[in-house]
Amino acid sequence: SVLSRYENQITILSDYLEEFPETDEPVWILGRQHHLNTDKSKLLLDVSARLWFTYRRKFSPIGGTGPSSDAGWGCMLRCGQMMLAQALICRHLGRDWQWEKHKKQPEEYHRILRCFLDRKDCCYSIHQMAQMGVGEGKSIGEWFGPNTVAQVLKKLALFDEWNSLAVYVSMDNTVVIEDIKKMCWSPGQSSSVAHSSAHLHRSALGQNKNTAGLCPGWKPLLLIIPLRLGINHINPVYIDAFKECFKMPQSLGALGGKPNNAYYFIGFLGNELIYLDPHTTQSFVDSEENGTVDDESFHCQQAPHRMKIMNLDPSVALGFFCKEECDFDNWCSLVQKEILKQQSLRMFELVQKHPPHWPPFIPPSKPEVTTTGAELIESTDKLFELEEEFEILSV
């Protein structure tokens, strides 16, 4: 019966393959190579396994009185959610995990999905991202760029104890190895940050206090590199290096697109980029009473879109995930070998030491934000304090 379901799904997915050209060129999807002439179905299964976040409507108004749909303005936020979700999939389920319609999925999968539901108490919801963006100078309902969404994810991750990610967003096209290792090996968070993040997470996911977030050792790294690959159009000199990034096993793809139209780029075929498109408006989906999520609308079950790489807006952000330190060391070696080997213009620099003319590097801590997002976090702290007091009195 398992084989039958698998074959049925391959048949369904194969119906969409007419959009792909007949070619012997390999297709690269987030560090995995596929060949259209031998494993087309595996390619489509790989694409459909990625969490797909789109515009939604009929969710609770952001901030209580704000928009109840992100159609027309939330596409870059949705792309940021997709990149982060891919990091969480790799962290908990592995890059080779596959999704199948109507197949029971592990609890970690539903827990990941619940992080992104369109509710104010979910840690990476459109509500939290839009409100945290106020601190980055973006009004609720205003379009984000790749760098802004990266900064928002970095701040929100500080409140997420379960996933316990170290989010590094590079500055001035420069990745500093020393700073990343300092951040990923930092000796735990302060008690106030851990306390607040634990409370937010329990509120958002309905989990108990026992999480695996703060175990000693390397914190899994989400590395985001905002880049400007040209002035008005992408400079052709960067194309080969840009495509090379999708071949790396640590790849989380790229955020970018066209002016005011964001896409989540997950791979390439020849000189065409392959992307997931958030510009579909679907109705709000909530979790069930047992914590599972009706997830069919969160997976793109048709052939992904493609666009010529030269049509890409030059403002992009690359993403990479390194679960262990050896993954990061391997990424550094690949960058030195494949990205920095050219003597011409480089997409970005990789340096060992913190530049002396930069301000000292301080691992990020819980931001002091006065938006509704911060007020939500404070209110959930008080809520759980009251619940804990009630539990003690009950005993």
Buried (B, 14 or more C-beta within 10 A) or exposed (E): EEEEEBEEBBEBBEEBBEEBEEEEBBBBBBBBEBBBEEBBBBBBBBBBBBBBBBBBBEBBEBBEEBBEBBBEBBBBBBBBBBBBBBBBBBBBBEBEBEBBEEEEBEEBBBBBBBBBBBBBBBBBBBBBBBBBBBBBEBEBBEBBBBBBBBBBBBBBBBBBBBBBBBBBBBBEBBBBBEBBBBBBBEEEBEEEBBBBBBBBBBBBBEBEEEBEBBEEEBBBBBBBBBBBBBEEEBBEBBBEBBBBBBBBBBBBBBBBBEEEBBBBBBBBBBEBBBBBBBBEEBEBBEBEEEBBBEBEBBBBBBBBBBBEBEEBBBBBBBBBBBBEBEBBEBBBEBBEEBBBEEEEEBBBBBEEEBBEEEEEBEBBEBBEBEBBBBEBBEBBBEBBEEEEEEEEEEE
